């Protein structure tokens, strides 16, 4: 049986780059690397870290404090309409 790990709350993480699988990369105040899903470079987010490894954390953005200027509107909706035809 494995122990259930508690989620670690990280209040303000600035996303500085993109890693494999499209995850955003940020750093904590202590300098630890955090991989976050569904963010873009320039975002400032509050993170719930779900996996804690020796060298890094993996988490999910809970709240956006500041959106990046690099964000663009999604165009996926147009493909959905074409699929229904």
N, C-alpha and C positions, 0 to 999 in steps of 0.2 A: 504494500500500500504506500502510495506517495503522499506526502504532506501537501496540503493546499497552501499555495503561496499567497500572501496578501498583496494586493495591488499597491504599487508605490505611486503617490501623487506628486507630479512635477508641475509647479505652478506657472512657469514662464520659460518656454523653450523657443528659441529662434531657429528656424530651419535654414541651414546654410547650403545644402546640396541634395543630390539625389543618388541613392544607392541602387543595388540590384533590385529587380521586381518593382521598381517605381516607388520605393519607400523613401521618405524624406529623412535627412540626417541632421541631427542637432546635437548640442552638447549641454550637459548640466553645468551648474555653477562650479562643481568640483572637477569638471573636465571630462566626465564620462560620456561616451557616445550613446545616443538614443536613436533608434530607427522607428519611424512613425509612418503609419499608412495614411493615404488620402490627403497629403499636404504637398505644397509646392515651396521652393526656396523663396524666402522672404516672409513667410507666415510666422506669426508668433502665436503659440498655442499652449493650452493647458493639457497635460498628458497623463493618462493612466497607464503606467508601465505594467504589462501583463507577464512578460518573461524577463527574468533577471539572470543574466549570465555573468561570468567573471569579468569580462572586458566591456560588456555593453548591455543595454536594455532594449527591449522591444515593446512598443506600446501603441496606443490609439489616441487620437486627438479627441478630447472631450469638449473643449470650448475654444473658439478662436478669439484671441484678443485683438489681433490685427491681421487683415488679409494682405497678401502680397499684391503688388501692382502687376505681376506677371500672370495673374489668373485671367482666364478667358472663359466666355460662356460655353457651356457644353453643346455640342451639335448632335448628340446621340438621338435626341428626340426626332430629328428628321429621318433617321434610319428606321426608327420604329414605325413611322407612318408609311414608309416605302414597303416595309415587311408586311404590313396589313393589307396592302393592295393586291 
